[in-house]
Amino acid sequence: MIDVSELKNWTPVNDRDAITRTFEFNDFKAAFAFMTQAALKAEQMDHHPEWFNVYNRVVVTLTTHDTGGVSERDIELAQYMDGLISA
């Protein structure tokens, strides 16, 4: 199992090998911009998140379906998303 302890604000999902985080922004425009940037990176990695957006909130769940759980690819994408909001 991958060590996710290095990821702040990401938590394990109950009943499955996945991690989740909720991102909150000032408005829909900022949330959508985050999703757009994350989507471009995900497409480049051929690794797509499960996510849900309502107005200024984006809930992201990461797991690697090919391996049946959290992989290094999930860690990389989570770190990228974290970097988007800290920039």
Secondary structure in CASP SS format (residue, H / E / C, confidence):
PFRMAT SS
TARGET T0000
AUTHOR 0000-0000-0000
METHOD secondary structure of the structure
MODEL  1
M C 1.00
I C 1.00
D C 1.00
V C 1.00
S C 1.00
E C 1.00
L C 1.00
K C 1.00
N C 1.00
W C 1.00
T E 1.00
P E 1.00
V C 1.00
N C 1.00
D C 1.00
R C 1.00
D C 1.00
A C 1.00
I E 1.00
T E 1.00
R E 1.00
T E 1.00
F E 1.00
E E 1.00
F C 1.00
N C 1.00
D C 1.00
F H 1.00
K H 1.00
A H 1.00
A H 1.00
F H 1.00
A H 1.00
F H 1.00
M H 1.00
T H 1.00
Q H 1.00
A H 1.00
A H 1.00
L H 1.00
K H 1.00
A H 1.00
E H 1.00
Q H 1.00
M H 1.00
D C 1.00
H C 1.00
H C 1.00
P C 1.00
E E 1.00
W E 1.00
F E 1.00
N E 1.00
V E 1.00
Y C 1.00
N C 1.00
R E 1.00
V E 1.00
V E 1.00
V E 1.00
T E 1.00
L E 1.00
T C 1.00
T E 1.00
H C 1.00
D C 1.00
T C 1.00
G C 1.00
G E 1.00
V C 1.00
S C 1.00
E H 1.00
R H 1.00
D H 1.00
I H 1.00
E H 1.00
L H 1.00
A H 1.00
Q H 1.00
Y H 1.00
M H 1.00
D H 1.00
G H 1.00
L H 1.00
I H 1.00
S H 1.00
A C 1.00
END
